[in-house]
Amino acid sequence: LTWVTVSAAENYAMLRREPGGANRPVCIGNPKTLEFEQCRTSLLPGLLKTLRENRKQPLPLRLFELGDVVLLDEERAETGARNVRRLAAVYCAGAAGFEVV
C-alpha cells in the first residue's frame, strides 16, 4: 500500500533529484509526521520502498503501480494543484532485460 503523501527526503534527496520546475511539490501545511509532509511527484519512491522491504524474497520481483501524483497547477484557482494518473513498473532479477518487460 502506498500513499500520495511522502517525506521531502523520499521525494527528492533519496532519488538525488532537485525540487523545482515541473517537480515542485505540494506541501502539506500541518503534517502529522515528517513522512507526510509533501504530496508525491513520482511513483518511483513507493516502488523502491516496496523493493527494499521485499529484498529477501526470491527473485524475480515484479512490481507495478497505477496511481496519482499531485502537481502544482496555477490555472486551478480553487486548489492550485491537479492529480495526474501515472503508471510505473519494476522488474528485478539476476539477469533482467527489457525483453521481459
C-alpha positions as a Markdown table, in Angstrom:
| # | Residue | x | y | z |
|---|---|---|---|---|
| 1 | Leu | 0.0 | 0.0 | 0.0 |
| 2 | Thr | 1.5 | 3.3 | -1.0 |
| 3 | Trp | 0.3 | 6.8 | 0.0 |
| 4 | Val | 0.0 | 10.0 | -2.0 |
| 5 | Thr | 1.9 | 11.8 | 0.8 |
| 6 | Val | 5.7 | 11.3 | 1.3 |
| 7 | Ser | 8.6 | 13.0 | 3.1 |
| 8 | Ala | 10.8 | 15.5 | 1.4 |
| 9 | Ala | 13.7 | 13.0 | 1.6 |
| 10 | Glu | 11.7 | 10.3 | -0.2 |
| 11 | Asn | 10.5 | 12.8 | -2.9 |
| 12 | Tyr | 14.0 | 14.3 | -3.6 |
| 13 | Ala | 17.1 | 13.5 | -1.6 |
| 14 | Met | 16.9 | 9.7 | -1.8 |
| 15 | Leu | 16.4 | 10.0 | -5.5 |
| 16 | Arg | 19.1 | 12.6 | -6.0 |
| 17 | Arg | 16.6 | 15.0 | -7.5 |
| 18 | Glu | 16.3 | 18.7 | -7.0 |
| 19 | Pro | 12.9 | 20.3 | -6.4 |
| 20 | Gly | 11.9 | 22.9 | -8.9 |
| 21 | Gly | 10.4 | 23.4 | -12.3 |
| 22 | Ala | 7.8 | 20.7 | -13.0 |
| 23 | Asn | 8.9 | 18.8 | -9.9 |
| 24 | Arg | 7.7 | 21.4 | -7.3 |
| 25 | Pro | 5.8 | 19.6 | -4.6 |
| 26 | Val | 2.5 | 20.4 | -3.0 |
| 27 | Cys | 3.5 | 20.8 | 0.7 |
| 28 | Ile | 1.1 | 19.9 | 3.5 |
| 29 | Gly | 0.6 | 22.8 | 5.8 |
| 30 | Asn | 0.4 | 20.9 | 9.1 |
| 31 | Pro | 1.7 | 17.4 | 8.6 |
| 32 | Lys | 1.0 | 14.8 | 11.3 |
| 33 | Thr | 4.6 | 13.4 | 10.8 |
| 34 | Leu | 7.5 | 14.1 | 8.6 |
| 35 | Glu | 6.6 | 11.1 | 6.5 |
| 36 | Phe | 3.5 | 13.0 | 5.2 |
| 37 | Glu | 4.9 | 16.5 | 4.6 |
| 38 | Gln | 4.5 | 16.6 | 0.7 |
| 39 | Cys | 2.4 | 15.1 | -2.0 |
| 40 | Arg | 4.4 | 12.8 | -4.2 |
| 41 | Thr | 5.5 | 13.9 | -7.6 |
| 42 | Ser | 6.6 | 10.5 | -8.8 |
| 43 | Leu | 5.6 | 6.8 | -8.2 |
| 44 | Leu | 9.2 | 5.7 | -8.0 |
| 45 | Pro | 9.8 | 6.2 | -4.3 |
| 46 | Gly | 6.9 | 3.9 | -3.4 |
| 47 | Leu | 8.2 | 1.2 | -5.7 |
| 48 | Leu | 11.7 | 1.4 | -4.4 |
| 49 | Lys | 10.5 | 1.2 | -0.8 |
| 50 | Thr | 8.5 | -1.9 | -1.6 |
| 51 | Leu | 11.6 | -3.4 | -3.2 |
| 52 | Arg | 13.6 | -2.6 | -0.1 |
| 53 | Glu | 11.1 | -4.3 | 2.2 |
| 54 | Asn | 10.9 | -7.4 | 0.0 |
| 55 | Arg | 14.7 | -7.8 | -0.7 |
| 56 | Lys | 14.8 | -11.2 | 1.0 |
| 57 | Gln | 12.1 | -12.6 | -1.3 |
| 58 | Pro | 13.3 | -14.9 | -4.1 |
| 59 | Leu | 14.0 | -13.3 | -7.5 |
| 60 | Pro | 12.5 | -12.2 | -9.8 |
| 61 | Leu | 10.4 | -9.5 | -8.2 |
| 62 | Arg | 7.8 | -7.8 | -10.4 |
| 63 | Leu | 6.0 | -4.7 | -9.2 |
| 64 | Phe | 3.8 | -2.1 | -10.7 |
| 65 | Glu | 1.7 | 0.8 | -9.6 |
| 66 | Leu | -1.0 | 2.8 | -11.2 |
| 67 | Gly | -1.7 | 5.8 | -9.1 |
| 68 | Asp | -1.9 | 9.5 | -8.8 |
| 69 | Val | 0.8 | 12.1 | -8.3 |
| 70 | Val | 0.0 | 15.7 | -7.4 |
| 71 | Leu | 1.4 | 18.5 | -9.4 |
| 72 | Leu | 1.2 | 22.3 | -8.8 |
| 73 | Asp | -1.1 | 23.9 | -11.4 |
| 74 | Glu | -1.5 | 27.7 | -11.2 |
| 75 | Glu | -4.5 | 27.6 | -13.6 |
| 76 | Arg | -6.6 | 25.7 | -11.0 |
| 77 | Ala | -7.6 | 28.6 | -8.8 |
| 78 | Glu | -9.6 | 26.6 | -6.3 |
| 79 | Thr | -6.8 | 24.1 | -5.3 |
| 80 | Gly | -3.7 | 25.3 | -7.1 |
| 81 | Ala | -2.9 | 21.6 | -7.9 |
| 82 | Arg | -4.0 | 18.7 | -10.0 |
| 83 | Asn | -3.8 | 14.9 | -9.8 |
| 84 | Val | -2.2 | 13.1 | -12.7 |
| 85 | Arg | -2.6 | 9.4 | -13.2 |
| 86 | Arg | 0.8 | 7.6 | -13.8 |
| 87 | Leu | 2.0 | 4.0 | -14.3 |
| 88 | Ala | 5.4 | 2.7 | -13.1 |
| 89 | Ala | 6.8 | -0.8 | -13.2 |
| 90 | Val | 9.9 | -2.5 | -11.8 |
| 91 | Tyr | 11.4 | -5.9 | -12.8 |
| 92 | Cys | 14.2 | -7.1 | -10.5 |
| 93 | Ala | 16.1 | -10.2 | -11.3 |
| 94 | Gly | 19.7 | -11.5 | -11.5 |
| 95 | Ala | 19.7 | -11.3 | -15.3 |
| 96 | Ala | 16.9 | -8.9 | -16.2 |
| 97 | Gly | 16.5 | -7.4 | -19.7 |
| 98 | Phe | 14.0 | -5.2 | -21.5 |
| 99 | Glu | 12.5 | -8.2 | -23.4 |
| 100 | Val | 10.8 | -9.3 | -20.1 |
| 101 | Val | 9.1 | -6.0 | -19.5 |
